[in-house]
Amino acid sequence: MLIRLLILAALVCVMYKMIAGRWPWEKKVSIRQQAVFRARRLLGVEARASREDIIAAHKKLIALVHPDRGGTNDQVHEANAARDVLLDELPGDAGKPGAQ
């Protein structure tokens, strides 16, 4: 009886994976959270990075990927988007352009 129950549980889990695209025990991550994670990874900053840390990391990355240095416009746009996503995540008005 226990074997049948385990097989049924496994079958339900596989069906859930096929329908939902993830295992039942996996945490669902929003698209915004994924974008923030990718932006942090691209700029190389931690979750608690300050506005100054984000801007410094962005400037460093831009210096590497600028078209004048052998990079591409797409890389520059990606770096700018990563900076904007992370600045928007800062609490309060700290992430808004022009805020000091």
C-alpha positions in Angstrom: 0.0 0.0 0.0 2.8 2.4 0.9 4.5 1.7 -2.5 1.4 2.6 -4.3 1.1 5.8 -2.4 4.8 6.7 -3.2 4.2 5.9 -6.9 1.1 8.1 -6.9 2.9 11.0 -5.2 5.8 10.7 -7.8 3.3 10.7 -10.6 1.5 13.7 -9.3 4.8 15.6 -9.0 5.8 14.7 -12.5 2.4 15.9 -13.8 2.8 19.1 -11.9 6.2 19.7 -13.4 4.8 19.1 -16.9 2.0 21.5 -16.4 3.6 24.3 -14.2 7.1 24.0 -15.6 8.6 23.7 -12.1 8.6 21.1 -9.3 6.0 21.6 -6.5 8.7 22.3 -4.0 10.5 25.0 -6.1 9.9 28.5 -5.1 8.2 30.6 -7.7 10.3 33.6 -8.7 8.7 36.6 -10.4 10.0 38.0 -13.6 11.0 41.2 -11.7 13.0 39.2 -9.2 14.8 37.4 -12.0 15.6 40.7 -13.6 17.1 42.0 -10.4 19.1 38.8 -9.9 20.5 39.1 -13.4 21.3 42.8 -13.0 23.2 42.2 -9.7 25.1 39.4 -11.4 26.0 41.5 -14.4 27.1 44.5 -12.4 28.7 42.3 -9.7 27.0 44.0 -6.8 25.4 42.5 -3.6 21.8 42.7 -2.6 22.5 45.5 -0.2 24.5 47.6 -2.6 24.0 51.4 -2.2 23.3 53.8 -5.0 27.0 54.7 -5.1 28.0 51.0 -5.3 25.6 50.5 -8.2 26.8 53.5 -10.1 30.5 52.7 -9.6 29.9 49.1 -10.8 28.0 50.4 -13.8 30.9 52.8 -14.7 33.4 50.0 -14.4 31.3 47.7 -16.7 30.8 50.5 -19.2 34.5 51.1 -19.4 34.9 47.4 -20.4 32.0 47.1 -22.9 32.0 50.5 -24.6 32.1 50.3 -28.4 35.2 52.4 -28.4 36.9 49.7 -26.4 35.7 46.7 -28.5 32.3 46.2 -26.9 28.9 46.6 -28.5 26.0 48.9 -28.3 23.9 46.0 -27.0 26.3 45.4 -24.1 26.1 49.1 -23.2 22.3 49.0 -23.3 22.3 45.8 -21.1 24.5 47.5 -18.6 22.3 50.6 -18.5 19.2 48.5 -18.1 20.8 46.6 -15.2 21.8 49.9 -13.5 18.2 51.2 -13.9 16.6 48.0 -12.5 18.8 48.1 -9.5 18.4 51.8 -8.8 14.6 51.3 -9.1 14.9 48.6 -6.4 16.4 51.0 -3.8 14.1 51.9 -0.9 12.4 55.3 -0.9 13.4 58.0 -3.4 17.0 56.9 -3.4 16.7 55.2 -6.7 14.9 58.0 -8.5 16.9 60.1 -11.0 18.0 63.4 -9.6 17.5 62.3 -6.0 20.4 62.9 -3.6 
